[in-house]
Amino acid sequence: MSEEILINVTPQETRVAVMQMGVVQDLHIERSSSRGIVSNVYLGKVKRVLPGMQSAFIDIGLDRSAFLHVADIWSNGGEGVEPKPIEKILSDGQTLLVQVIKEPIGTKGARLSTQISIAGRLLVYLPQETHIGVSQRIENAEQREALRARLQATLPEGHKGGYIIRTVAESAADLDFEADIRYLDKLWSNLQSAARTASAPQLLYCELDISLRVLRDFVSLETSRILVDSRSTFQKMQEFAADYNQGALERLDHYPGVRPLFDLYSVEEEIERALSKRVDLKSGGYLIIDQTEAMTTIDVNTGGFVGLRNFDDTIFKTNLEATQVIARQLRLRNLGGIIICDFIDMDSPEHRDAVLAEFKKALARDHTRVSVNGFSALGLVEMTRKRTRESLAHVLCEPCPTCQGRGEVKTAQTVCYEILREIVREARQFNAREYRILASQQVIDLFLEEESQALAQLSDFIGKPISMQVETLYSQEQYDVILM
């Protein structure tokens, strides 16, 4: 199935949409203000060695010094060898090559390692190592050995350095391995050349931005076109493709149109729908997707779909359609962690098996690792999807200031009764001349109508007048009781 990749670029952010048959299948957003520094390689300078903590502060050119622990110093000791203390390895003012392994958080600086690793599409290059490792996610022992042997046979004679074979390499051809090796060798050679002439502190290698990662990670044999709406980004991608991925060069196009690219392909509408809890199915059924801290739940409903034959057939067709839509929504929203899918109950074991098989087939197109456990005793499909980045909702949204993320607000009547209780509490503690209620229009209207008698009774009970004032900026839940 052919696919198109659309790249929308603004100074603030770059958005990438992967399209199949005119439908958005995957979405990536990278904002210039929040690009991380993990995997960046710096020529750093030791500012201070702390023997008591067996660590050192390294200046890499950021606002705060980065942190290097003795355990993150490459080749410090080994099997059966006592590691050296950090004061025997580093000294103040010394320069060294370091890589960021953890982002700076709060008042803490970035965490560093002296073991360098450079990621390619299929391989991770470890220039200081000699062994070839295989991703732990590839569990089959025979397949692990076969991949290791294939890579060993592909390496040029006398080649130095080690590799880790990534999960996506399971279906790669030998030519793909060769291309990745050349790409990583060139990166390492450029990094070494920069290090020889640089003065610390200085950034030597920066992880690719999203537009270039498209050429490295997203382009496949199924990609028919890559459309970019920024001429400068298009030229940058052309240069990168010419050096590292010439197969993508002829599929790379610049979009000069007046109408925004994402509007032309209805991507903006799809993003809006991906932020909604409800997803409609073509048949008339729908999904309800709830994302929480602990897990994500997906509920399948028949909605307005009545089918043509019988009720069991209607349920079966709705569940089959839902499998495709759920798999797509997981990619589009980048939902990770534990996911529970509540398909409509099916009495037929054959129907359950068919739905599960179709679901696994739809999930097989996902580049992120997915594990499906099948139907539980309660009829739920339990699965996990690896968290690779923040979900779409976390990137684009924040908790509602009115409901604080509950998704619901208290009724005006509930707020009225809270205010009445608050006035009783205040009256017992303070002897005010008058009590004034500041609240939203909806709450004040209720006090003037259905709850007017309750307010009058309270005024008689405390023996003080109660006045009201509308605050147009207050949400329905907000109120204040002012002592006059």
N, C-alpha and C positions, 0 to 999 in steps of 0.2 A: 504494500500500500504506500503510494508516494506521499511525501509530506513537504510542507513549506515551512520555513522559519522566518518569522517577521521580527525585526529589531527596530524598536522605537527609542530614539535617543534625544534627551534634553540635557542641559547642563546639570540638572539636579539628580536625574536618575536615568537608568537604561532598563527598558523592559523587553523581554524576549518571549514570544508566543510561538509554540510549535503547533502547526495546523495539519490536520488530516481530513481530506474530503470537505474542506471548508469549515471544519469544527475545531475549536481550540482544544488541544489535548494536554498541553503542559504550559506553565507560565513561570517565568523567573523575573524577579525585580531586584535591582541593585542600586542603592542610593549612594551618591558620592559622599554624603555626610556621615555615612555609617559603614564604610568599607573597613573590614578588619585588617589586622597586620599578621595574623597567624600564617606561617609558612614563609614570611619575608625573611631574607638573609641580609645581615648587616656586617660590616667591618666595625667592630666595637672596640672601645677602650676601657680597660679596667680602672674604675674610679676608686674602689676601696675593697680590700679583701677582709672578710670577717671570719677569722679562725674559729671563734666560739660558736658560730652558726654554720660553719663549713659551707660558706656561700660567699658570693661577691656581687657588688653592684657594678653594672656595666653601662656605660654611656653609649647609646645607639642613635642619639640625635633626637629623642623624644623629650617631652616636657619632664617626665620622671625617668630616673635611671631604671634599667631593667635588672632582673634578678637571675642569677645563675647559681644553682646548687651543685655541690660536688658530684652528686649522683647523675647529673645531666652532662657531665664532661665525658666525651667519647674516649673509649679505650683507657679509662682510669682503672687499672686493675683488670681482672678477668677471672676465669675459673681457677680457683686455687691460689690466686695472687691477691695479696692484701692491697686495697686501694690506697693511693697516696693522699695525704691531707691536702686541702686546697691551697694552703700557704706554700706548699712545695711545688705547686703547678703554676699558680698565677702570682703576679706581682703588680703593684700599682703602676699605671701608665702603660701596661702591656696591651698590644693590639691582638685581637683574635676574631676568627670567623664564627658567627653565631646565628642561630635561626630561632624565630619566635615560635614557641609551642603553646603559649597561653596568652590570651588578650589581657591588657591591663584592666583591672577591676577596682573601682572606687579609688582608694588612696594607694593601692598596690600597683607596682610597675609590672610590665610584661615579664613572663617567665621564658627563659632561654635554654637552648641546648647547643652544644658544639657538634652534635651529630647532624649532618646536613642530609636532607632528603628532598628530592625534586619530583613532583608528580607529573606524569604524562597521562595519556588516555588509558593505556593498558598496563603500564608499569610505573613503579616508583623507583627512582634511581637513588642508590646509596653509594656515593663515590668513595666513602672511606671503608666500606665493607667489601667482602669477597664472596659471600654466599648468595644463593638465589632462594628466596622464600616465596610462599604462596599464601594468598589471603585465607584466613581461617574460615571464611564463609564458604569456601569451596571444600566441602567435607569429604567427598569421595577420594579415597587414598590413591586409587589408580589414576584418576583424573589429575590429581595434584602432581604425581610423578610424571605423567605424560606432558603436562604443561611445562614442568621444570626442564624436561629433556628437550622439548621443542625450542624453548628459549636458549638453552645452552648451545644447541646446534646452530642457532641463528646468530649468536654473538660473533663478531669478528675475532680472528686469532690475535691473542695478546691483549684483548680488551680488559681494562681494569675497572673495578667497582662491582657492587652487588645490586640486586634488584628484588623487589617484591612484586609478584604478579597479582594484579588487581582482579576483582570478581568479574568485571566486564570482559576479561580476556578469555573467558570460557569458550566463546564461539569465534574467536579471532583467528585470522589466517596468518601464515608466516610473514607475508608481505606487510601486514599490520604491525607485527612485532618489529620488523626491520625499520619501518617508518618511525615508530616510537623511539627506538634506540637512537636513530640519527637525531631526532628532535631533542632528546634528553642530553645527548653528547654535546650538541651545539650550545644548549643552555649552560651546561657546566663549564664548557670551554670559555664562553663569554663571561661567566661569573668569575672564573679564575683570572682572566685578563683584566677585568675591572678591579679585582682585589690587589693586583700587583701595582697599580698606579694610583689607587685611592688613598686618601688620608682619613683616618678614623676621627669621629664617627661618620659612617656613610652607608646609605642603602645600596646594596649591590644587586639584589634580585627581589622583585615584587611579584606576587601571585597575579596571574593574568586577570584583567577585568572581564566582565561578563561577555562583552562582544567578542573577545578573542577566545574565551572558553567555549563559545559556541562552535568555533572551528576545531577546537581540540577535542571537545567532549560530546557535542550534539550531532554533528554531521555524520550521516551514515549513507549506505548505498541507496536507501529509500528517499533521501533528501533530493528533491528536484530543483529547489530554488531557495536562496537566502536573500531576503529583501531588506535593505537598510535605508532608513529615511534621513540619515545624516551623511553628507558628502565626506566630511573629515573622517568619520568612523569607517565609512566604506573604503576610503583610501588606506587607512590603517589596517583594515582587515585584508585588503588586497596584498599589501606588503607582507603581512604575516602568512597568508596562504601561499604566497609565492615561495617563501622560505621553508614552511613546515607542512603544508597540506595542499599541494598543487591540484589534487583532485577536486577540491572545493572551489577553486578559482573560477572555473567556467560557470558555476552555479550561483556566483555572487553577483547581485544586481543592486543598483542604487535606485531608490524610489524618489522621483522629483515632484510628485503630484502635489496639488494645492490642498486637496482633502486629506486630513490626517490618516496615516496608514492604519492605525488601529480602528478608526471609525469605518474605513473602507471595508475591512474584513470583519466588522462587528465584534471586535475583541473587547472594546470598552463595555458593551452590553454584557458580554460573558463574564467580565470581571465583577460587574454589579451583581449578576446572578450568583456568582461564586461566593458572595458575602452574605447571601440569604440563607436562612435555615431550610426553606422549602425549595425543592427541585422538582419541577413537573416532568413527567414522562410523556412521550408522544401518544401513548395509548389512552391517557386520561388519568393514570395513576400518578403517584408522587412519592418523593422521599422527604423525610425530616432528618436533618443532620444537626446534631448537638455536639459541640466541642467543649470539653471541660478540661480541667487540669489533669485529672486521673486518666481519662479515656475519651474516645469519640464514639457516640452511638448513632446508628443509621437505621431508621424505621421505614419499612416499605408499606405503602397503602394502595389499595385498588382505586380509590377516589371515584371518578366518574366512569371508569372502565367496566362495562357489563358483559363483554365477551359476546360470542356468537353461539356457543354450544351449551356448556354447563359451567357451574361455579368452579369446579376443580380446574377446568381448562383455563378459565379467566385468571385464577390465582397463578397457575403455572406460567402463562404468558407474561403476566405482570412481573413475576420474579425473574424470568429470563431477561426481560428488558432491563430490569433494575441492576442485574449483574454488570452490564456494560456501562451503565451510567455511574454506578458506584465506583468502578475501577477508574473511570475518567475523572470523577470528582476528587478522588484521593490524590491523583497527580496534580490536578488543577489547583486545589486548595493546599497541597503539600501537607496533608494530614499524616501525623506519625504517632508512634506509641501503640497502645492497645486500642483496637477498634472492634466494636460489637455490631454486627449486622443482624437486624431482626426482620428476616424475610417473612412474608405471609405464610402461616402454617399450611403445610402440605401433607395430606394423608398418605399419598403414594410414595413408597421408597424410591421408585424409578424417577419420579419427578424431582425428589430431593437430590438424588445422585446427578441427574442431568443439570440441575441448577448449580450445584457445587462444581461440576466439571466445567461448565461455561464460565463460572466466576473465576476459577483458576486460570482458564485460558485468557480471559480479559486482563487479569493481573500480570500475566507473563510478559506483557509489553512494558511493564513498569521498570525503569532503570534502577529504582531504589529497591533494596532487599525487602521482600514480603514473605511472611509465613502464615499459612492458613491451616487452622486445626479442624475444619469441618463443622458439621452440625453438632451442638451439644445436646444434652438430655432435655433442655428446655426449648430446643428448636432454634437456637441462636448460632450464628457463624462467628467464631472467635478468631481473630487474626492480629498480627502485629505488622507494622511498617516502620522501617528505620527512620529516625529523625535526622535529616541531613541539613536542614535550615529551618528558620522560623516559618510557621504556617502563613498563608496569605492573609488571614484575618489578623494575625499578630503584627504583620508588617504594615498593613494599611489602616488598622483600626485600633482603638483604645476603649477601655470600659466606659459605658455611658455614665456621665456625671450625675444623672438623675436617679437611675436605678442601681448604680454601682455594679453593673455587670449581671444583675439578676435576670434581666430580660422582662421584668414586670415592675409596675409602680403601684403603690398603695392607692386604694380608691379614695375619693374625696371624703366619703363617709368615715373611712378608717382614720383619716387625718383629723377630721372634726372631733372624733371621740378622743384622740390623743391630746388635742388642744384642751378639751374640757378637763381631762385628768391633770394636765400640766397646770391649769389655772387653780385647781384644788390644791395641788402641792405647793404652789407659790403662796396661796392665801393662808396656808397653815404656818408658813415661815415668816411672811412679811405682811405688814399692815399698810398696804398701798391705798392711795385715794381712788385709783381707777386702774383697770387692767385693759390693755389694748392688744388686739390680735392682729398681727401682720401675716397675711397668707395670700395664696394665689387666688385668682378670680373664681375658679371652680369651687374652692373651699368656702370663700365668703358668700357666694351665691347659695350654697347649701345651708349655711347658717341663717341666711335671710329667708329661706323657704322651709324645707322639711324639718331642719334642726333648730328653727327659731324658738320653739317652745322649750327645748332642752337648754338653750342658752339663757332664756329668761329665768328658768327654774334655778340654774346655777347662780345667776346674779342675785336672786332672792336668797339663796342658801348662804352665800358668802357675805351678803349685805353690801356689796360694792357694785358700781356700774361697770359694764363690759362694753367697750367700743371695738369697732373693726375698721381695718384699712387694707385695701388691695395693694399688693406689691406685684407689679407686672413682670418683674424679672425673676420672681420666685417660681420654682417648679412646683408641681402638685404636692410633693412631699415636704417642701420647705415651709417653715412657719417660725414665728417668734412671738413670745408673750412679753409685752413691755409693761413694767410697773410705773405708773404715773404718780 
